[in-house]
Amino acid sequence: DPLPEFEFSLDFSPDSFTPLQARSQANEDTGSGESAMDAAVRSASKFLRDVGVPAFARELASYTTSPLSGDALVTAMHQRGINMRYLGAVANLLPPDVEIVRNVRRLVVFEMVSRAVKHIIRGLFQTTPAHLHSEAFALVLNALVGTRRCATPAEHLSAEAKAVPELAALTPAALVDEIRAQVALRFRFELAADFVETTVAGNERILLREVCQKIGAQLALRQYHFEQPAESDIYAEVMSSMAAGGSGKMTKSAKRLVRERVDEIMQQKLVVEADDVLNFIALTKVSTHNSSFADEAFEAGRMSLEQGQRQMGLELLLESLALHEQTFGFLHAESARCYAVVSLAHYDAGEHELAADFMTKAVVISERTVGLDNPLTIHNYLNLALYEHARGKTLLALRLMRHAMDLWGLVNSVDHPDLATAHNNIGVMLQSLRLFEDALGFIRSSYEIRLKLHGPDNVIVANAQHALAKAYALTGDFKAAVQAERDAHHYFSHAFGEEDPRTKETAEWLAELTFNAVRTAKLTKAAREKLSQAAAIGSLIQMSRGSQDAAAAANGDGAAAPEAAAAAAATAPASSKGHLPIDELLKFITGNSNRADKPRPSGGKR
């Protein structure tokens, strides 16, 4: 019977590498002096180091997987069976000097730093009285992300906090040394000694959020300035928060309140004050149960859609959605995920109304289950904006995009590659509203992000150049459009050949844009010649008027001026127009002296 040859059984036990192994398993020797249980765990660990972690690093480098926050990174690693202790191995496989992986590598480093800070704060809390925990936590935050505003945050501790030796001795340099030691111990990764200046600087908001989530700390809802702000910026911020910016004339009491608030903010020496730490919330780990029937229907529906069986795929997805709602309830992250996939299926089928309705439900559920600033919620908002634009509600779509971008700023920075796609979509929406100048700014930003990440020789950059050429053409800048389209055509022709559809399309666009650029240049040249001719005629008119006034003054007779003008007209050459009146000169310059506007028909097309 050949079936026994294919029997496979691999059981891992938490008793591996401990003296608590079962006697029967401990006596099983693999020939290397260790038990079968220990050998199985060692083999799995070797596979994870040699295959699993490098494969995940390649996914991050190619942005096949592009986590937006630390939570998304942890979820992606756990889905692939990679433990958090391998964060250092992942970071070592991402080169620090390559632009395309700089964002995701910083995300990995911040995850290690925030976990190290969690253990440091836990130790501080054990040696600090409970009523000083807020001050201790604020001290750690200021020493980590507030050094650009205050280099010695321990000087601003209260007298009681200064009496605690661990708090009084906590300087930014000491905190950096302790973080480096914790990261080296827990993740086998060597942080640079100047990682605060090179990695944290400019991204303090992201690390502040990650640390607060690891600790369970709740901070006051206000704007945190990581360096000394300008008074004008603070004034505008206070006016906006008090909703007084567009209310017209302010009363004296309102002005006094604004002035007091501005002075209060300007006098703050630290980024995070002890009073800003409102609460500490206990963090618990929950093992979410799964429904095998719902998951099987969900995967079968997705596979049917990928194979082109739309009707069967939608039926399976709707069945999976019903099972998710019965198992988890309506307000659950798994239900939101299922709603989002069903919405995408309707969008691909051209049913934009249904797609927007299902995605709206996914947004509502994700907001209430995983939070506003969760990557799942942000991506749902971006997709909902696309669906609303597809069904004609472009203004609503732009408001949704603006809200998603505001949430994006809380989670990640502007060098994330997915931001280029969001900017391009905003540009397309603005073009549909005929706001071509505003659209050009977003499409140019999308191109610059992709150029910075991928370099000039990349198909993604070439597609962005093609879109940028169209944006330039819509604004009337055909010279810039020709240059962008020429670069895109050059890449497509060399990379894919002359018969590729993309090469042919860019060739057609390049010919059309070149024709329009030449035509525009000729019209501009003709207009400049007419303007120069008008300027010359204007100078002749002034000279003629000056000579007429002088002759009138010399003869003392007002009637001499018309006679002089007639004499000048009689003696002027046939091609000269300097003797004509102003109205006639304007008609000659514009070319409308002998042409009238044609009447438009009262009906039909114009």
C-alpha positions in Angstrom: 0.0 0.0 0.0 1.7 3.2 -1.1 -0.4 5.5 1.2 1.7 5.0 4.3 4.7 6.5 2.5 2.8 9.8 2.2 1.7 9.9 5.9 3.0 13.1 7.5 2.8 14.0 11.2 4.6 16.9 12.7 3.7 17.9 16.3 5.3 20.8 18.1 5.3 20.8 21.8 6.0 23.7 24.3 8.1 21.2 26.2 10.8 21.2 23.6 14.3 22.0 24.9 13.1 21.5 28.5 13.6 18.7 30.9 9.8 18.2 31.0 9.5 16.2 27.8 7.5 13.0 27.8 9.7 9.9 28.4 8.8 8.2 25.2 9.6 11.3 23.1 12.8 12.1 25.0 14.1 8.6 24.3 13.6 9.0 20.6 17.1 9.9 19.3 17.5 11.3 15.8 21.2 10.4 15.7 22.4 13.9 16.6 22.1 13.4 20.3 18.7 15.3 20.6 15.2 14.1 20.8 12.8 14.0 17.9 10.7 16.8 19.5 13.8 19.1 19.7 14.9 18.2 16.2 11.4 19.1 14.8 11.5 22.6 16.4 15.1 23.2 15.3 14.2 22.2 11.7 11.2 24.5 11.7 13.3 27.4 13.0 15.9 26.8 10.4 13.3 26.8 7.7 11.9 30.1 9.0 15.3 31.8 9.1 16.4 30.5 5.7 13.2 30.7 3.7 10.3 32.4 5.5 12.1 35.6 6.7 13.9 36.3 3.4 10.7 35.7 1.4 8.9 38.2 3.6 11.7 40.7 3.2 11.5 40.4 -0.6 7.7 41.1 -0.4 8.4 44.2 1.6 11.2 45.4 -0.7 9.0 44.9 -3.8 5.9 46.4 -2.0 3.9 43.2 -2.7 3.1 43.7 1.0 3.1 47.4 2.0 2.1 47.7 5.7 1.0 51.2 6.7 1.5 51.0 10.5 3.2 48.8 13.1 -0.1 46.9 13.7 -0.3 46.1 10.0 3.3 44.9 10.0 2.7 42.6 13.0 -0.4 41.2 11.3 1.5 40.5 8.1 4.3 38.7 10.0 1.9 36.6 12.0 0.0 35.5 8.9 3.3 34.1 7.6 4.2 32.4 10.9 7.0 34.8 11.7 7.6 35.7 15.3 8.4 39.3 16.4 11.9 38.2 17.5 12.8 38.1 13.8 12.2 41.8 13.3 16.0 42.3 13.5 16.5 39.7 10.8 13.9 41.4 8.5 15.6 44.8 9.1 19.0 43.4 8.2 17.7 42.1 4.9 16.4 45.6 4.0 19.4 47.9 2.9 19.2 51.3 4.6 20.6 53.2 1.6 18.0 52.1 -0.9 15.2 54.7 -1.3 12.4 52.2 -2.2 12.7 50.3 1.1 13.4 53.3 3.4 9.8 53.7 4.5 9.2 50.1 5.3 12.6 49.7 7.0 11.9 52.7 9.2 8.6 51.0 10.1 10.4 47.9 11.2 12.9 49.9 13.2 10.1 51.9 14.9 8.4 48.6 15.8 11.6 47.4 17.5 12.2 50.7 19.3 8.6 51.0 20.5 8.8 47.4 21.9 12.1 48.3 23.6 10.6 51.4 25.1 7.6 49.4 26.4 10.0 47.2 28.5 11.9 50.3 29.7 8.7 52.1 30.8 7.6 48.9 32.5 10.8 48.9 34.6 10.3 52.6 35.4 6.8 52.0 36.6 7.9 49.3 39.0 10.3 51.7 40.8 8.1 54.8 40.6 5.0 55.7 42.7 1.7 55.3 40.9 0.8 59.0 41.0 4.1 59.8 39.2 3.5 57.4 36.3 2.2 60.2 34.1 5.2 62.3 34.7 7.6 59.3 34.1 5.9 58.5 30.8 6.0 62.1 29.7 9.7 62.2 30.5 10.4 59.1 28.4 8.5 60.6 25.5 10.3 63.9 25.7 13.7 62.2 25.9 12.8 60.1 22.8 10.9 62.5 20.4 11.2 65.9 22.1 15.0 66.5 22.0 14.7 69.1 19.2 12.6 71.2 21.5 14.2 70.5 24.9 17.5 68.7 25.2 17.2 68.3 29.0 13.6 67.2 29.8 14.6 65.9 33.3 15.2 69.5 34.5 11.4 70.2 34.2 10.4 67.3 36.6 8.6 68.1 39.8 10.5 68.1 43.1 8.9 64.8 44.0 9.8 63.2 40.7 13.4 64.4 40.9 13.7 62.5 44.2 13.3 59.2 42.3 16.9 58.3 41.1 15.7 56.5 38.0 13.8 59.5 36.7 16.4 62.1 37.7 19.1 60.1 35.8 17.1 59.6 32.7 18.7 61.8 30.0 18.2 61.4 26.2 21.6 59.9 25.9 20.9 57.4 28.6 17.6 56.5 27.1 19.2 55.9 23.7 21.8 53.6 25.2 19.1 51.6 27.0 17.0 51.3 23.8 20.0 50.1 21.8 20.8 47.5 24.5 17.2 46.3 24.6 17.0 46.0 20.8 20.2 44.1 20.6 19.1 41.8 23.3 15.6 41.0 22.1 16.0 41.3 18.3 19.7 40.9 17.6 19.8 44.2 15.7 22.3 47.0 16.2 20.8 50.4 16.2 23.0 53.3 15.1 24.1 55.5 17.9 22.5 58.5 16.2 19.3 56.8 15.2 17.3 59.6 16.9 18.8 62.2 14.6 18.8 60.1 11.4 15.6 58.0 11.8 13.3 59.6 14.4 13.8 63.2 13.4 10.9 64.3 11.2 8.9 61.2 12.0 8.3 61.8 15.7 4.5 61.8 15.4 4.6 58.2 14.0 6.9 56.9 16.8 4.8 58.7 19.4 1.7 56.9 18.3 3.4 53.5 18.2 4.8 53.9 21.8 1.4 55.0 23.1 -0.3 52.0 21.6 2.3 49.6 23.0 1.9 51.1 26.5 -1.9 51.7 26.3 -1.5 55.4 27.1 -4.1 58.0 26.2 -2.8 61.5 25.4 -4.8 64.8 25.3 -6.2 65.6 21.9 -4.1 68.6 20.8 -1.4 69.5 18.3 2.1 68.4 19.5 5.0 70.5 18.3 8.3 68.6 18.2 10.3 71.8 17.8 9.8 75.4 18.9 6.9 76.7 16.8 6.5 80.2 15.3 4.0 82.4 17.1 2.1 83.0 13.8 1.6 79.3 13.4 0.3 79.0 17.0 -2.1 81.9 16.5 -3.5 80.3 13.3 -3.9 77.0 15.2 -5.7 78.6 18.1 -8.0 80.5 15.8 -8.9 77.3 14.0 -9.5 75.4 17.1 -11.8 78.1 18.5 -13.7 78.3 15.2 -13.0 82.0 15.0 -11.1 82.1 11.8 -14.2 82.8 9.6 -16.6 84.3 12.1 -15.9 87.9 11.2 -15.2 90.5 13.9 -14.0 89.1 17.2 -15.1 90.5 20.6 -12.5 91.8 23.1 -13.1 88.8 25.4 -12.5 86.4 22.5 -9.3 88.2 21.5 -8.1 88.0 25.1 -8.8 84.3 25.2 -6.9 83.8 22.0 -3.9 85.8 23.3 -3.8 83.9 26.6 -3.9 80.6 24.8 -1.1 81.6 22.4 1.0 82.8 25.3 0.4 79.6 27.2 1.5 77.4 24.2 4.5 79.5 23.5 5.7 79.2 27.1 5.6 75.4 27.0 9.1 73.9 27.2 8.3 70.3 26.5 6.5 68.4 23.7 4.4 66.3 26.1 3.5 67.7 29.5 2.6 65.4 32.4 -1.0 66.8 32.3 -1.3 65.6 28.7 -1.1 61.9 29.8 -4.8 61.3 30.6 -5.0 57.6 31.2 -3.4 54.2 31.0 -5.5 51.4 29.5 -4.8 47.7 30.1 -3.9 45.9 26.9 -5.2 42.3 26.5 -4.5 39.8 23.9 -7.6 38.0 22.5 -7.6 34.9 20.3 -10.3 35.5 17.7 -12.2 32.4 16.8 -12.8 31.6 13.1 -15.6 30.0 11.2 -14.4 27.4 8.8 -17.6 27.4 6.7 -17.5 31.2 6.3 -13.8 31.1 5.4 -14.3 28.3 2.9 -17.2 30.2 1.2 -15.2 33.4 1.2 -12.1 31.8 -0.5 -14.3 29.9 -3.0 -16.0 33.2 -3.9 -12.7 35.0 -4.5 -11.4 32.1 -6.6 -14.5 32.1 -8.7 -14.2 35.8 -9.3 -10.6 35.4 -10.4 -11.6 32.7 -12.8 -14.3 34.9 -14.4 -17.3 33.2 -12.9 -18.9 36.4 -11.6 -22.3 35.1 -10.8 -21.1 32.1 -8.8 -18.5 34.2 -7.1 -21.0 36.8 -5.9 -23.3 34.1 -4.6 -20.5 32.5 -2.6 -19.4 35.8 -1.2 -22.9 36.8 -0.2 -23.3 33.4 1.5 -20.0 34.0 3.3 -21.2 37.4 4.3 -24.3 35.9 5.9 -22.2 33.3 7.7 -19.9 36.0 9.0 -22.8 38.0 10.3 -24.3 34.9 12.0 -20.9 33.9 13.5 -19.3 37.2 14.5 -22.2 39.7 14.3 -22.6 42.8 12.2 -19.9 44.9 14.0 -16.8 42.8 13.6 -13.6 43.3 11.6 -14.1 40.0 9.7 -17.6 41.2 8.6 -16.0 44.5 7.4 -13.4 42.6 5.4 -16.2 40.5 3.7 -18.2 43.6 2.9 -15.2 45.2 1.3 -14.6 42.2 -1.0 -18.2 42.1 -2.0 -18.1 45.8 -2.8 -15.0 45.3 -5.0 -16.8 42.5 -6.9 -19.7 44.8 -7.6 -17.4 47.6 -8.7 -15.6 45.4 -11.1 -19.0 44.4 -12.6 -19.9 48.1 -13.1 -22.5 48.1 -10.4 -21.2 51.3 -8.7 -24.3 52.0 -6.6 -24.1 48.6 -4.9 -20.3 48.9 -4.6 -20.6 52.2 -2.7 -23.4 50.9 -0.5 -21.4 47.8 0.6 -18.2 49.9 1.1 -20.1 52.4 3.2 -21.0 49.5 5.5 -17.4 48.3 5.6 -16.3 51.8 6.6 -18.8 52.1 9.4 -17.9 48.7 10.8 -14.1 49.2 10.6 -14.4 52.6 12.3 -16.2 51.1 15.2 -14.1 47.9 15.5 -10.5 48.6 14.7 -10.5 52.4 15.0 -10.3 55.6 12.9 -6.6 55.5 12.3 -6.3 51.8 11.5 -4.9 51.0 8.0 -8.0 48.9 7.2 -10.3 52.0 7.8 -8.0 54.2 5.7 -8.0 51.9 2.8 -11.8 51.5 3.0 -12.1 55.3 2.9 -9.9 55.5 -0.2 -11.9 52.7 -2.0 -15.2 54.4 -1.0 -14.0 57.6 -2.6 -13.3 55.8 -5.9 -16.7 54.2 -5.9 -18.5 57.5 -5.1 -16.5 59.2 -8.0 -17.5 56.3 -10.3 -21.2 57.0 -9.6 -20.9 60.7 -10.2 -20.5 62.1 -6.7 -17.1 63.6 -7.2 -17.3 66.3 -4.6 -18.2 63.7 -1.9 -15.4 61.6 -3.2 -12.9 64.5 -2.7 -14.1 65.0 0.8 -13.6 61.3 1.6 -10.1 61.5 0.1 -9.3 64.5 2.2 -10.4 62.7 5.3 -8.4 59.6 4.4 -5.3 61.8 3.8 -5.7 63.4 7.2 -5.8 59.9 8.8 -2.9 58.9 6.7 -0.8 61.7 8.2 -1.4 60.2 11.7 -0.1 56.8 10.7 2.7 57.2 8.2 4.8 59.7 6.3 4.6 61.1 2.8 7.2 58.7 1.3 4.9 55.7 1.4 4.4 54.3 -2.2 0.6 53.9 -1.8 0.4 57.7 -1.4 1.3 58.1 -5.1 -1.8 56.2 -6.1 -4.0 58.3 -3.8 -2.6 61.5 -5.3 -3.1 60.3 -8.8 -6.7 59.4 -8.0 -7.3 62.9 -6.5 -5.9 64.4 -9.7 -8.2 62.4 -11.9 -11.2 63.5 -9.8 -10.2 67.2 -10.1 -9.8 66.8 -13.9 -13.4 65.5 -14.1 -14.4 68.8 -12.4 -12.3 70.7 -14.9 -9.9 72.0 -12.2 -6.9 71.3 -14.4 -4.3 73.4 -12.5 -5.2 71.8 -9.2 -5.1 68.3 -10.7 -1.7 69.0 -12.2 -0.2 69.5 -8.7 -1.4 66.1 -7.4 -0.4 64.2 -10.6 3.0 65.8 -10.5 3.3 64.8 -6.8 2.4 61.2 -7.7 5.1 61.2 -10.4 7.7 62.6 -8.1 7.0 60.0 -5.4 7.3 57.2 -7.9 10.4 58.6 -9.5 12.1 58.9 -6.0 11.2 55.4 -5.1 11.8 53.5 -8.4 14.2 55.6 -10.4 13.7 56.7 -14.0 14.0 53.3 -15.7 10.8 51.7 -14.4 7.4 50.9 -16.0 5.6 52.5 -13.0 7.4 55.8 -13.6 6.8 55.6 -17.3 3.0 55.3 -16.7 3.2 58.2 -14.3 5.0 60.3 -17.0 2.2 59.4 -19.5 -0.4 60.6 -17.0 1.6 63.8 -16.3 1.8 64.6 -20.0 -2.0 64.5 -20.3 -2.2 66.7 -17.2 0.2 69.2 -18.8 -1.8 69.2 -22.0 -5.1 69.9 -20.2 -3.5 73.0 -18.7 -2.2 74.2 -22.1 1.5 73.6 -21.4 2.2 71.6 -24.5 6.0 72.1 -24.3 6.2 70.3 -20.9 3.6 67.7 -22.1 5.8 66.9 -25.1 8.9 66.4 -22.9 7.1 64.1 -20.4 5.5 62.1 -23.2 8.8 61.8 -25.0 10.4 60.3 -21.9 7.5 57.8 -21.5 7.7 56.8 -25.2 11.5 56.4 -25.0 11.2 53.9 -22.1 8.3 51.9 -23.6 10.0 51.6 -27.0 13.3 50.4 -25.5 11.7 48.1 -22.9 8.8 46.5 -24.8 9.5 47.3 -28.5 7.6 49.3 -31.1 4.7 46.8 -31.4 3.7 47.1 -27.8 0.3 48.8 -27.3 1.8 51.2 -24.8 4.5 52.2 -27.2 1.9 52.8 -29.9 -0.3 54.8 -27.6 2.5 57.1 -26.4 3.6 57.6 -30.1 0.2 58.8 -31.0 0.0 61.1 -28.0 3.5 62.4 -28.8 2.6 63.2 -32.4 -0.6 65.0 -31.3 1.1 66.9 -28.5 4.0 67.9 -30.8 1.6 69.3 -33.4 -0.2 71.3 -30.7 3.0 72.6 -29.3 4.2 73.8 -32.7 0.8 75.4 -33.4 0.9 77.1 -30.0 4.4 78.4 -30.6 3.4 79.9 -34.0 0.4 81.6 -32.4 2.5 82.9 -29.6 5.1 84.3 -32.1 2.4 86.0 -34.2 0.8 87.5 -31.1 4.2 88.8 -30.0 4.8 90.4 -33.4 1.5 92.1 -33.2 2.2 93.4 -29.8 5.6 94.7 -30.9 4.0 96.4 -33.9 1.3 97.9 -31.6 4.1 99.2 -29.3 5.9 100.8 -32.3 2.6 102.4 -33.5 1.9 103.7 -30.1 5.3 105.4 -30.0 4.6 107.0 -33.4 1.3 108.3 -32.1 3.0 109.9 -29.2 5.6 111.5 -31.4 2.9 112.7 -33.8 0.9 114.2 -30.9 4.0 115.9 -29.5 4.8 117.5 -32.9 1.2 118.7 -33.3 1.2 120.2 -29.9 4.5 122.0 -30.6 3.2 123.3 -33.9 0.0 124.6 -32.3 1.9 126.3 -29.6 4.2 127.9 -32.1 1.4 129.2 -34.4 -0.9 130.2 -31.6 -3.9 128.8 -33.5 -5.9 125.8 -32.4 -6.9 125.0 -35.9 -3.3 124.2 -36.9 -3.4 120.8 -35.2 -5.9 119.3 -37.6 -4.1 120.8 -40.6 -0.8 119.3 -39.3 -2.5 115.9 -38.9 -3.9 116.1 -42.4 -0.5 117.1 -43.8 1.1 114.2 -41.9 -1.5 111.8 -43.4 -0.8 113.1 -46.8 3.0 112.8 -46.6 2.9 109.4 -44.8 3.8 106.3 -46.8 1.1 104.0 -48.0 2.1 101.2 -45.6 2.2 103.5 -42.5 -0.8 103.4 -40.1 0.5 105.9 -37.6 -1.9 108.6 -38.7 -5.0 106.6 -38.0 -7.2 107.2 -35.0 -7.0 104.9 -31.9 -10.1 102.9 -32.8 -8.9 102.2 -36.3 -5.4 101.2 -35.0 -7.0 98.7 -32.6 -9.1 97.2 -35.4 -6.0 96.9 -37.6 -4.0 95.2 -34.8 -6.7 92.7 -33.9 -7.4 92.0 -37.6 -11.2 92.7 -37.2 -11.4 96.0 -39.1 -13.2 94.4 -42.1 -14.8 91.3 -40.4 -17.9 90.9 -38.3 -19.0 88.1 -36.0 -21.2 85.6 -37.6 -24.7 85.3 -36.1 -25.3 82.0 -34.3 -28.3 79.9 -35.3 -31.1 80.0 -32.8 -31.5 76.3 -32.7 -29.5 73.1 -33.1 -25.8 72.6 -32.2 -23.5 75.5 -31.9 
